Amino acid sequence: MTAPTLPHLLSRFPLLHDLIALRETQWFNPAVTPLAEGLPWVGLTQQDVEDAEARLQRFAPWIMHVFPETVPSGGMIESPCIAIPAMQSALQAHFAHPLPGKLWLKKDSHLPVSGSIKARGGIYEVLCHAEKLALSAGLLQITDDYRQLADEPFRQFFSTRRIAVGSTGNLGLSIGIASAKLGFQVSVHMSADAREWKKALLRAHGVTVVEYAEDYSVAVEQGRREAAQDPHCFFIDDENSRNLFLGYAVAGVRLKRQFTDAGITVDARHPLFVYLPCGVGGGPGGVTFGLKLAFGDDVHCIFAEPTHSPCMLLGVHTGLHDGIAVQDLGIDNQTAADGLAVGRASGFVGRAMERLIDGYYTLSDDTLFTLLGMLNQQENIALEPSALASMAGPWRWDEAYRSRFSEQAQRNATHLVWATGGGMVPHDEMAKYLARLR
Ligand SMILES: *Cc1c(COP(=O)(O)O)cnc(C)c1O
């Protein structure tokens, strides 16, 4: 760790005692700003997000062609959003606290192609790269029908290029599947947390899976190193990529459309609270950016992390961002929430987004499994452990945060829990998750 010593940090930031003790805790940032003030720090604009949406539209015919499960949505990789009243009742009883407002679930767990939030950013980044290569080689014009990308000349062209990425599982799954479909040679560097079934599925798609006994940071570093040695290899940088971030951000306008269709009002008197599981930060950060652009100051985003991997809370709270890792506090980064097993947050996302994220909380693996079982029982929805991190959010407000909103606004509120993954978890794996409860 650079600069401040641990005793110095602890005296300046007493909250770190909770993190070190692995106690569930929360922190609502007193320094959040309105969107207009926070936006310049992001370094990206509404136009960038619109460009991303337009690019996804260009690719829609190809997506529909190679991933037939996207035909009903016209080649859009998008997920349903549903009310979960039975779960809301069960949670109210469980936490012994009524929730004014309504609880909804955003089912990114059921996104087509790869069954997690990574199907937004990961696939988008691969498409960006493929488009750039094909355009600059003169093989493609942006006015063309992109279905031709499935034809042999394109596959031949992409097969001479390589893509590499480091992942705890779901990013690798998304990037591996999309890259392989285009014909790229792709290697996924998987951390020790990655589930066996994800590696097997990738190998079945012809993806090279490199396994590490270490955590995410090491897998990313190795991927970066491999790519640096090969000018034809493109490294997808989960910690710093603007394109990944923009792929996630497209969720904002799309959710706004879904809310309009569902008759859900979002304005100053009807605020929207969104709870997002956070790993390195790109997924929840990008979605938050998109939501802020779509709903302005009427949407409030709160990030959720495992008690064993609270990297974003640590980075933003201390202002050290990627200059500190949970391991520097002696926290082990060992969690069953494999999608969130990240010890050091993205420095880009923390610095860009900290003014626009209302708060952060941690929860134990035991809580994650309790929530996993409850959701399965109440709503018959199966998610992976990481995705449940968002579920406790509405019950984790502190009094100071509550006092920021009128009682009427609280009664009118929509609480949206972002379910980030689990749609492709095999049956026997899910059975093991459920068995942990007994
Ligand atoms: C990756 C992931 C997240 C968090 O996304 P980051 O970009 O790493 O913050 C949350 N849930 C699941 C299931 C994931 O795979």
The ligand as an ORCA input file, in Angstrom:
! r2SCAN-3c Opt
* xyz 0 1
  C     -19.476     -9.307    -12.575
  C     -20.667     -9.461    -11.753
  C     -21.133     -8.425    -10.942
  C     -20.430     -7.116    -10.751
  O     -19.919     -6.486    -11.893
  P     -18.529     -5.731    -11.791
  O     -18.378     -5.078    -13.109
  O     -17.476     -6.757    -11.533
  O     -18.652     -4.779    -10.645
  C     -22.269     -8.669    -10.215
  N     -22.929     -9.831    -10.273
  C     -22.521    -10.834    -11.066
  C     -23.308    -12.100    -11.093
  C     -21.381    -10.687    -11.819
  O     -20.962    -11.693    -12.596
*
